[in-house]
């Protein structure tokens, strides 16, 4: 067996996972190893010169025996799942020209022995978990043309003489590591460099002014570091520069007006710095420019009115978070390739140009946090018409941000035309009215922000049907009603409804991870089932009218007292800063058998009202009334017609239904003299209904409550059946004017 064959079999032995069975079926003893998949041999002798196992799904470690393939020139085992360290023996491959082990799961340090590969031209170890410093000996390889160590965890600094011994270096890719220190000035002596990528590291200091000497450079990325100083004018000497990225550093001063010399520039990213002054007019003449990103600086002045004349290829324009003022130039609609427009967080004013509707490829539009307004007297200025001029097949807008302006009026129904919309922000304006039903057409919406307006009424019931919806922010409005099916979308993750006028009990159907309904009029108790909401991370119900016990299990173990303050009727654990819940240890006033029939019905309404409040239309002398009754209601032993009760409850309309139990329904009734009563209708098909009626009457005789007047009188057996309702002396109950039924 030859040395090369034994080395390959040793490599095979370290493979723990081979999903395509390449090595199991192909790399076998008895077959000629030069015919194995991925193996290339010399034409003159049976020696391995190339090993290519790219993207075969292999898992395992790299065998040390790989260093015995002494004739190997090309090694590519990229896009697999090799683990462990790069063996030191790899430095024995003195003929090696190409070493590619990118996108595996290798760890440990880069072997110093790689500096011994004197014929190496390409080194690609990107996309691994390598740590430690880069061996400076690598930069002594005179034949080296490319170094790619992208996306590892390498640290340390670069050698000061980085290009003195590797003059043929054409690209240097070290981005997404933890490298620091200054950018070596010697890097500017690599005359053949056409790509430098040092972004996402910790480099400090200034850009060497000599960088303009790199006349062949096409790609320069220094973004996301800690670089300072000004942009050197010398960069404008690199006439071949295609991509220029200095984003997210601390550069200050003005943008050099000489930038207009970079006629080949397609990508200019200076976002996230401290640049000030105007945008040089020369930039808007770079006809090949596709991206211009100046967001988050301190730039000022007006956006040039000629912006749409010299940038025919521009697809992304980011000018947000600056100090631009004035109006949006109408010529911006000439940027026919524009896909993304962000001019939010500035001082821009005026109307949104109608011509924006001409941008048929626009998907991202952010105009928020400015001073835009609209003219309600002109239909074209309802702030959405400019964006919905497209027909149904060309409305591609995915993100619309208009929050933090001075837009007023109602939300137009035309919003429903934007059927591709995924994110909508119209918060912090002066909008009124209700949410239009056209929202139901936004089937792809996942983020909705309407907070800080004057919107009112009921939330559209279809919001629960938008299965893509994940976040809803409706706080600081005047909404007062939530439809029951609003909670049907169990995939919603965040809902903020605080500071509205919602009332009623808390729905038990809630199953979201973030809920804020503080500063409303929510009553009732927190359903115990909320303890089982494993994904609940935020739950704020402060400043409501809740009562009962605060759950203490499940996610409530992580909640603080601030989430429940200003709910006077709540009790629970001491850490919630409320009273400890009291357990009723007294003997009940009635036996269990009686309560079994009555408690379900009593819980339907504020108090258990068990009979029709009877009144007359004919006034009698006040002296005929009991001293207990000081209301103008005059009672007599008269018959009350069924038709009068029907009229008072609007024929027992569903809208007047205020309670439902197993034996009866309770309706709100408004009689002709404007008195309000609760009308309880028993279900006579239920066998226990009669008995329940009798026992409730017995119970009510012993109840004392501020909203109830004690039963006044009975004749004979106290209402012992429902049939004698019209002829029996009534049980009189008074409903307090302080509470609504």
C-alpha positions in Angstrom: 0.0 0.0 0.0 1.4 3.4 -1.0 1.9 6.3 1.4 -0.8 8.4 -0.4 -3.3 5.5 -0.2 -2.7 4.9 3.5 -3.1 8.7 4.2 -6.4 8.8 2.4 -7.7 5.8 4.3 -6.6 7.4 7.5 -8.6 10.5 6.5 -11.6 8.2 5.8 -11.3 6.6 9.2 -11.8 9.9 10.9 -15.1 10.6 9.1 -18.0 9.9 11.4 -20.8 10.9 9.1 -21.0 10.4 5.3 -24.6 11.0 4.2 -24.0 10.1 0.6 -21.8 7.0 1.4 -19.2 8.4 -0.9 -16.3 7.0 1.0 -18.0 3.8 2.1 -18.8 2.8 -1.4 -16.0 4.5 -3.4 -12.9 4.8 -1.2 -12.3 1.1 -0.8 -9.2 -1.1 -0.6 -8.6 -3.0 -3.8 -9.6 -0.1 -6.1 -7.1 2.3 -7.5 -7.1 5.4 -5.2 -6.4 7.8 -8.1 -10.0 6.9 -9.3 -11.6 7.7 -6.0 -14.2 10.6 -5.9 -12.5 13.9 -5.1 -8.9 12.6 -5.7 -6.7 13.9 -8.5 -3.3 12.4 -9.3 -0.3 13.4 -11.3 -0.2 12.3 -14.9 3.4 11.0 -14.5 3.2 9.1 -11.3 0.5 7.8 -8.8 0.8 10.6 -6.4 -2.1 12.7 -5.1 -2.0 16.3 -6.3 -5.5 17.4 -5.6 -8.2 16.6 -2.9 -11.6 18.1 -3.4 -14.3 17.1 -0.9 -16.3 20.3 -1.2 -19.9 20.3 0.1 -20.2 16.5 0.7 -21.9 16.8 4.1 -18.9 15.1 5.8 -18.4 15.2 9.6 -15.4 14.2 11.6 -11.8 15.5 12.2 -8.9 16.1 9.9 -6.4 13.3 10.2 -2.8 14.2 10.9 -1.8 11.9 8.1 -3.0 14.5 5.6 0.5 16.0 6.0 1.9 12.9 4.2 0.4 13.8 0.9 3.6 15.5 0.0 2.7 16.1 -3.7 -0.6 17.8 -2.8 -1.1 21.2 -4.5 -4.8 21.8 -4.0 -6.8 21.0 -0.9 -10.5 21.9 -0.7 -12.7 20.4 2.1 -15.0 23.5 2.5 -18.7 23.4 3.3 -18.6 20.3 5.5 -18.8 19.8 9.3 -15.2 19.0 10.2 -14.5 19.7 13.9 -11.4 19.9 16.0 -8.2 21.7 15.1 -6.3 22.2 11.9 -3.4 19.6 12.2 0.1 21.1 12.5 1.2 18.5 10.0 -0.6 20.5 7.2 2.6 22.6 7.2 4.4 19.7 5.6 2.7 20.2 2.3 5.4 22.3 0.8 4.0 22.1 -2.7 0.5 23.3 -1.6 -0.8 26.3 -3.5 -4.4 26.3 -2.5 -5.7 25.7 1.0 -9.5 26.0 1.4 -11.2 24.8 4.6 -14.0 27.4 4.7 -17.3 26.9 6.5 -16.7 24.0 8.8 -16.7 23.9 12.6 -13.0 24.0 13.2 -11.7 25.6 16.4 -8.3 26.3 18.1 -5.6 28.4 16.6 -4.2 28.8 13.1 -1.1 26.5 13.1 2.1 28.4 12.9 3.3 25.8 10.4 1.1 27.4 7.7 3.8 30.0 7.4 6.1 27.3 6.1 3.9 26.8 3.0 6.2 28.8 0.7 4.3 28.1 -2.5 0.9 29.0 -1.0 -1.2 31.3 -3.2 -4.7 31.1 -1.6 -5.5 30.7 2.1 -9.2 30.4 2.9 -10.2 29.5 6.5 -13.4 31.6 6.7 -16.6 30.7 8.5 -15.1 28.6 11.3 -14.5 29.1 15.1 -10.8 29.8 15.0 -9.4 31.8 17.9 -6.1 33.4 18.9 -3.9 35.7 16.8 -3.1 35.5 13.1 0.5 34.1 12.7 2.5 36.9 11.3 4.6 34.3 9.4 1.7 34.0 7.0 2.5 37.5 5.7 6.0 36.4 4.8 4.8 34.1 2.1 5.9 35.9 -1.1 3.6 33.9 -3.4 0.4 34.7 -1.3 -2.3 36.3 -3.4 -5.4 36.0 -1.2 -6.2 35.7 2.5 -9.7 35.0 3.7 -10.3 34.6 7.4 -13.8 36.1 7.5 -16.1 35.2 10.4 -14.0 33.6 13.0 -13.0 34.7 16.5 -9.5 35.9 15.8 -8.0 38.6 17.9 -4.7 40.6 18.2 -3.2 43.1 15.7 -1.9 43.0 12.2 1.9 43.1 11.6 3.3 46.5 10.8 5.1 45.2 7.7 2.0 43.4 6.3 2.9 43.9 2.6 6.7 44.0 2.7 7.1 40.2 2.0 3.8 39.5 0.2 3.8 42.1 -2.7 1.4 39.9 -4.8 -1.5 40.1 -2.3 -4.7 40.9 -4.2 -7.3 40.6 -1.5 -7.4 40.6 2.3 -10.6 39.6 4.0 -10.5 39.7 7.8 -14.0 41.0 8.6 -16.2 39.7 11.5 -13.5 38.9 13.9 -12.1 40.6 17.0 -9.0 42.2 15.6 -7.8 45.5 16.9 -5.1 48.1 16.8 -4.4 50.5 14.0 -4.6 49.8 10.3 -1.0 49.3 9.3 0.3 52.0 7.0 2.3 49.3 5.1 -1.0 48.0 3.8 -1.1 50.9 1.4 2.1 49.5 -0.3 0.3 46.4 -1.7 0.0 47.9 -5.1 -2.0 44.9 -6.5 -4.7 44.9 -3.8 -8.2 45.1 -5.3 -10.2 44.1 -2.1 -9.7 45.1 1.6 -12.4 44.0 4.0 -11.7 44.7 7.7 -15.3 45.5 8.8 -16.8 44.3 12.1 -13.7 44.3 14.1 -12.1 46.7 16.7 -9.7 48.7 14.6 -8.9 52.2 15.9 -7.3 55.4 14.7 -7.4 57.1 11.3 -7.5 55.7 7.8 -3.9 56.0 6.5 -3.8 59.0 4.1 -1.6 57.0 1.7 -4.6 54.7 1.0 -5.1 56.7 -2.2 -2.0 55.0 -3.6 -4.0 51.7 -4.1 -5.0 52.6 -7.6 -6.3 49.0 -8.3 -8.6 48.9 -5.3 -12.2 48.1 -6.1 -13.6 47.1 -2.7 -12.9 48.9 0.6 -14.9 48.0 3.6 -13.9 49.4 7.0 -17.4 49.6 8.5 -18.3 48.7 12.1 -15.0 49.5 13.9 -13.8 52.3 16.1 -12.1 54.4 13.5 -12.0 58.2 13.9 -10.8 61.3 12.1 -12.0 62.6 8.8 -12.5 60.9 5.5 -9.1 61.5 3.7 -9.5 63.2 0.4 -6.9 60.8 -1.0 -9.6 58.1 -1.2 -11.0 60.0 -4.2 -7.8 59.0 -6.2 -9.0 55.4 -6.3 -10.7 55.7 -9.6 -11.5 52.0 -9.8 -13.3 51.9 -6.5 -16.7 50.2 -6.7 -17.7 49.8 -3.0 -16.8 52.2 -0.3 -18.1 51.4 3.3 -17.1 53.4 6.3 -20.4 52.8 8.2 -20.7 52.7 12.0 -17.5 54.4 13.0 -16.8 57.8 14.5 -15.8 59.8 11.4 -16.6 63.5 11.6 -16.4 66.5 9.4 -17.7 67.0 5.9 -18.0 64.6 3.1 -15.3 65.5 0.6 -16.7 67.2 -2.5 -14.2 65.4 -4.5 -16.2 62.1 -4.1 -17.7 62.9 -7.5 -14.4 61.7 -9.1 -15.3 58.1 -8.1 -17.2 57.5 -11.3 -17.3 53.7 -10.9 -18.8 53.8 -7.5 -22.0 51.7 -7.1 -22.1 51.4 -3.3 -21.4 54.3 -0.9 -22.2 53.7 2.8 -21.2 56.3 5.3 -24.1 55.6 7.8 -23.7 55.8 11.6 -20.9 58.4 11.9 -20.8 62.1 12.9 -20.5 63.6 9.5 -22.0 67.1 9.1 -22.7 69.8 6.6 -24.4 69.4 3.2 -24.3 66.5 0.9 -21.9 67.4 -1.9 -23.8 68.0 -5.1 -21.2 65.9 -7.0 -22.4 62.7 -5.3 -25.8 63.0 -7.2 -23.9 62.8 -10.5 -22.5 59.3 -9.8 -24.5 57.6 -12.5 -23.5 54.1 -11.5 -24.5 54.5 -7.9 -27.0 51.9 -6.7 -26.8 52.5 -2.9 -26.4 55.8 -1.1 -26.6 55.3 2.7 -26.0 58.4 4.9 -28.4 57.5 7.7 -27.6 58.5 11.3 -25.2 61.4 10.9 -25.5 65.1 11.5 -26.0 66.2 7.9 -28.1 69.3 7.2 -29.5 71.5 4.4 -32.1 70.6 1.8 -32.3 67.5 -0.3 -31.3 68.7 -3.8 -34.2 69.2 -6.2 -32.1 67.6 -8.9 -31.7 64.4 -7.0 -33.7 62.4 -9.5 -31.7 63.5 -12.6 -28.3 61.9 -12.2 -28.9 58.6 -10.4 -30.7 56.3 -12.8 -29.6 53.1 -11.1 -30.2 54.1 -7.5 -32.2 51.4 -5.7 -31.5 52.4 -2.1 -31.5 55.9 -0.6 -31.1 56.2 3.1 -31.0 59.8 4.5 -32.8 59.2 7.7 -31.8 60.4 11.2 -30.1 63.6 10.1 -31.1 67.3 10.1 -32.4 67.8 6.6 -35.1 70.4 6.2 -37.4 71.7 3.5 -39.6 69.6 1.2 -39.3 66.3 -0.5 -38.2 67.1 -4.1 -40.7 66.0 -6.7 -37.9 64.8 -8.9 -37.4 61.9 -6.5 -40.1 60.1 -8.4 -37.7 59.9 -11.4 -35.6 57.3 -9.5 -37.5 54.5 -11.2 -35.3 51.8 -9.7 -35.8 52.9 -6.2 -36.6 50.0 -3.9 -35.9 51.6 -0.5 -36.4 55.2 0.6 -35.7 56.3 4.2 -35.8 60.0 5.0 -37.3 59.6 8.5 -36.2 61.4 11.6 -35.4 64.7 10.0 -37.0 68.2 9.9 -38.7 67.8 6.5 -42.1 69.4 6.1 -44.9 70.0 3.6 -47.0 67.4 1.8 -46.0 64.0 0.7 -45.5 64.3 -3.1 -48.3 62.7 -5.2 -45.6 61.6 -7.6 -44.3 59.0 -5.1 -46.9 56.7 -6.6 -44.8 56.5 -9.7 -42.1 54.5 -7.9 -43.5 51.1 -8.9 -40.6 49.1 -7.4 -40.7 50.8 -4.0 -41.0 48.3 -1.1 -39.6 50.2 1.9 -40.8 53.7 2.6 -40.0 55.5 5.9 -41.1 59.1 6.3 -41.7 59.1 10.0 -40.6 61.6 12.6 -40.7 64.6 10.4 -43.2 67.5 10.1 -45.3 66.3 7.1 -48.9 67.2 7.0 -51.9 66.8 4.6 -54.6 68.9 3.2 -58.0 67.5 4.0 -59.7 69.7 1.4 -57.9 67.9 -1.4 -58.5 64.2 -1.8 -55.1 63.7 -3.3 -53.6 64.9 0.0 -55.0 62.2 2.4 -51.4 61.0 2.8 -52.1 57.6 1.3 -53.4 58.4 -2.1 -49.9 59.1 -3.4 -48.9 55.6 -2.4 -51.9 53.7 -3.7 -51.9 55.0 -7.2 -50.5 51.7 -8.2 -52.9 49.0 -9.5 -53.4 45.8 -7.6 -50.7 44.0 -9.4 -48.0 46.6 -8.8 -48.5 47.6 -5.1 -45.3 46.1 -3.8 -44.9 48.2 -0.7 -43.9 46.0 2.3 -42.9 48.6 4.9 -44.7 52.0 5.4 -43.5 54.3 8.2 -45.4 57.6 8.6 -45.4 57.9 12.4 -44.5 61.0 14.3 -45.8 63.6 11.8 -48.8 66.0 11.7 -51.1 63.9 9.6 -54.8 64.4 10.5 -58.2 63.2 9.4 -59.2 59.5 9.2 -57.2 56.5 7.9 -58.3 56.2 4.3 -60.0 53.1 3.1 -57.5 53.1 0.2 -55.0 51.5 2.6 -56.5 48.2 1.7 -54.9 48.4 -1.7 -51.5 47.8 -0.2 -52.1 44.1 0.0 -48.4 43.2 0.2 -47.9 45.4 3.3 -46.0 43.7 6.2 -45.3 46.6 8.5 -47.4 49.7 9.1 -46.5 52.7 11.3 -48.9 55.6 11.5 -48.4 56.3 15.2 -48.1 59.7 16.9 -50.1 61.7 14.4 -53.5 63.4 14.8 -55.7 60.8 13.2 -59.3 60.3 14.3 -62.2 58.0 13.5 -62.1 54.2 13.6 -59.9 51.7 12.0 -61.3 51.1 8.5 -62.5 47.7 7.5 -60.0 47.7 4.6 -57.5 46.5 7.2 -59.0 43.1 6.6 -57.3 43.0 3.2 -53.8 43.3 4.7 -53.3 39.6 4.9 -49.5 39.9 5.1 -49.3 42.4 7.9 -47.1 41.3 10.8 -46.5 44.7 12.5 -49.1 47.3 13.2 -48.4 50.6 15.1 -51.2 53.2 15.5 -50.5 54.4 19.0 -50.6 58.0 20.0 -53.6 59.2 17.9 -57.3 59.9 18.6 -58.7 56.7 17.1 -61.9 55.4 18.7 -64.6 52.8 18.6 -64.3 49.0 18.4 -61.3 47.3 17.0 -62.0 45.5 13.7 -62.9 41.9 14.4 -60.9 40.8 11.4 -57.6 41.7 13.2 -57.9 38.2 14.8 -58.1 36.7 11.3 -54.8 38.2 10.1 -52.7 35.1 10.7 -49.4 36.9 9.8 -49.9 39.5 12.6 -47.4 39.3 15.4 -47.1 42.8 17.0 -49.9 45.3 17.7 -49.4 48.7 19.3 -52.7 50.7 19.8 -51.9 52.4 23.1 -52.8 56.1 23.8 -56.1 56.2 21.8 -59.8 56.2 22.7 -60.7 52.6 21.7 -63.5 51.2 23.9 -64.3 47.7 22.7 -62.5 44.5 21.8 -64.3 41.9 19.8 -64.1 38.4 21.2 -62.4 36.9 18.1 -59.7 39.5 18.4 -57.8 36.9 20.5 -58.3 34.1 18.1 -54.8 34.6 16.5 -52.7 32.6 19.0 -49.5 33.6 17.1 -49.6 37.2 18.1 -46.5 37.9 20.3 -47.0 41.5 21.5 -50.0 43.6 22.2 -50.0 47.1 23.7 -53.5 48.5 24.5 -52.7 50.7 27.4 -54.3 54.1 28.0 -57.6 53.5 26.2 -61.2 53.1 27.4 -61.5 49.4 27.3 -63.7 47.9 30.0 -65.3 44.6 30.9 -63.6 41.4 32.1 -60.2 40.1 30.9 -60.7 37.5 28.2 -59.5 34.0 29.1 -58.5 33.3 25.4 -55.3 35.4 25.7 -52.2 33.4 24.7 -49.6 35.9 23.8 -46.1 36.7 25.1 -46.3 40.4 25.6 -49.5 42.1 26.8 -50.0 45.7 28.1 -53.6 46.7 28.9 -52.7 49.2 31.6 -54.6 52.4 32.1 -58.0 51.1 31.0 -61.2 50.1 32.9 -60.7 46.4 32.8 -62.7 44.6 35.5 -63.1 41.1 36.9 -60.2 38.9 37.8 -57.1 37.5 36.1 -58.1 34.0 34.8 -56.1 31.3 36.7 -55.4 29.7 33.3 -52.8 32.5 32.6 -50.4 30.6 34.8 -50.1 28.0 32.0 -48.9 30.6 29.5 -45.3 29.5 29.2 -44.4 32.2 26.6 -45.8 35.1 28.7 -42.9 37.5 29.3 -44.6 40.8 29.9 -48.0 41.4 31.5 -49.0 44.9 32.6 -52.5 45.4 33.9 -51.8 48.3 36.2 -54.4 51.2 36.6 -57.5 49.2 36.0 -60.4 47.9 38.1 -59.3 44.3 38.5 -60.1 42.3 41.6 -59.4 38.9 43.0 -56.1 37.0 43.4 -53.0 37.6 41.4 -51.7 34.2 40.1 -48.3 33.3 41.6 -47.3 30.4 39.4 -45.9 29.9 35.9 -44.7 33.2 34.3 -46.1 35.3 37.2 -43.1 34.2 39.3 -41.1 36.7 37.3 -43.5 39.6 37.4 -43.1 42.5 39.8 -45.6 44.6 41.7 -45.4 47.4 39.1 -47.5 45.3 36.7 -50.5 45.3 39.1 -50.6 48.6 40.9 -53.8 50.7 41.2 -56.2 47.8 41.1 -57.9 48.2 44.5 -59.6 44.9 44.7 -56.6 42.7 44.1 -54.9 40.4 46.6 -52.1 37.9 46.5 -48.5 37.3 47.5 -46.7 40.0 49.6 -44.2 40.7 46.8 -47.0 42.2 44.7 -47.5 44.7 47.5 -51.2 43.9 47.9 -53.3 42.5 50.7 -53.0 38.8 51.4 -56.1 37.0 50.1 -58.5 36.0 52.9 -60.1 32.6 52.9 -63.7 32.4 54.1 -63.7 30.1 57.1 -67.3 31.0 58.3 -70.2 28.7 58.1 -72.3 29.5 55.0 -75.7 31.1 55.6 -77.4 28.4 53.5 -76.6 24.8 52.9 -74.6 23.5 50.0 -77.7 22.1 48.3 -79.2 25.6 48.1 -76.0 27.3 46.9 -75.6 24.6 44.2 -78.7 26.0 42.5 -78.2 29.7 43.1 -74.5 30.6 42.9 -74.2 30.1 39.1 -77.0 32.5 38.5 -76.0 35.0 41.1 -72.5 35.3 39.5 -74.1 36.4 36.2 -74.6 40.0 37.2 -73.4 42.4 39.8 -76.1 41.1 42.2 -78.5 38.3 41.7 -81.7 39.9 40.7 -84.3 37.2 40.7 -87.6 38.7 39.7 -88.9 41.3 37.3 -89.0 44.8 38.8 -92.7 45.7 38.6 -93.9 49.2 38.4 -97.1 51.0 37.4 -97.9 53.8 35.0 -100.4 55.4 37.3 -99.1 57.6 40.1 -100.6 57.2 43.6 -100.2 59.1 46.8 -96.8 58.9 48.3 -98.3 57.8 51.6 -99.2 54.4 50.3 -95.5 53.4 50.0 -93.3 51.8 52.5 -90.9 54.1 54.3 -88.1 51.8 53.1 -88.6 53.1 49.5 -87.6 56.6 48.9 -87.5 56.4 45.1 -90.3 57.7 42.9 -91.2 54.2 41.9 -94.8 53.5 42.8 -95.8 49.9 43.3 -99.2 48.2 43.3 -100.5 44.7 43.1 -101.1 44.9 39.4 -100.6 42.7 36.5 -97.6 43.6 34.2 -98.2 42.7 30.6 -95.8 40.4 28.8 -95.8 42.9 25.9 -94.5 45.7 28.1 -91.5 43.5 29.1 -91.0 42.6 25.4 -90.8 46.3 24.5 -88.4 47.1 27.4 -86.0 44.5 26.3 -86.4 45.1 22.5 -88.0 41.7 22.1 -85.2 40.2 24.2 -82.6 41.4 21.7 -79.1 39.9 22.0 -77.7 43.4 22.4 -79.6 43.7 25.8 -78.2 40.4 27.0 -76.1 41.1 30.1 -75.8 37.6 31.7 -76.0 34.0 30.8 -76.3 31.0 33.1 -77.2 27.3 33.0 -80.8 28.0 34.0 -81.6 31.5 32.8 -80.7 34.5 30.8 -80.6 38.1 32.1 -81.6 41.0 29.9 -81.4 44.8 30.5 -84.8 46.4 30.3 -85.6 50.1 29.8 -89.3 50.8 30.6 -91.4 53.6 29.5 -90.8 55.7 32.6 -87.0 55.4 32.0 -86.5 53.0 34.9 -83.8 50.3 34.2 -84.3 46.8 35.4 -82.8 43.4 35.0 -85.2 40.8 33.5 -84.3 37.2 34.3 -85.9 34.7 32.0 -85.8 31.1 33.3 -85.5 28.2 30.9 -88.6 26.1 31.8 -87.2 23.2 29.8 -84.7 22.6 32.6 -86.2 20.5 35.3 -84.5 22.4 38.2 -85.6 25.8 37.0 -88.7 26.0 39.3 -86.8 24.8 42.3 -83.9 27.3 41.6 -86.4 30.2 41.4 -87.9 29.3 44.8 -84.5 28.8 46.5 -83.2 32.1 45.1 -86.1 33.9 46.6 -85.3 32.4 50.0 -81.7 33.4 49.6 -82.5 37.0 48.6 -84.5 37.5 51.8 -81.2 37.1 53.8 -78.9 39.2 51.6 -77.9 42.7 52.7 -76.3 44.9 50.0 -76.1 48.6 49.3 -77.7 48.1 45.9 -80.6 46.0 47.1 -83.7 46.8 49.0 -85.0 44.1 51.3 -88.1 42.2 50.0 -91.1 44.3 51.0 -93.9 41.8 51.5 -95.2 38.5 50.4 -98.7 37.2 50.1 -99.1 33.6 51.2 -96.4 31.3 49.9 -93.6 33.6 48.6 -93.8 33.2 44.8 -93.7 29.4 45.0 -94.1 29.0 41.4 -93.5 30.8 38.1 -97.1 30.4 37.0 -98.5 32.9 39.7 -95.9 35.6 38.8 -98.5 38.1 37.6 -100.8 37.8 40.6 -98.4 37.5 43.5 -97.1 40.5 45.4 -93.8 41.4 43.9 -90.3 41.2 45.4 -89.0 44.8 45.1 -85.4 45.4 44.4 -83.8 48.8 44.0 -80.8 49.2 41.6 -78.3 51.9 42.8 -77.8 54.8 40.5 -74.1 54.6 41.0 -73.7 51.4 39.1 -74.9 50.4 35.7 -76.5 47.0 35.0 
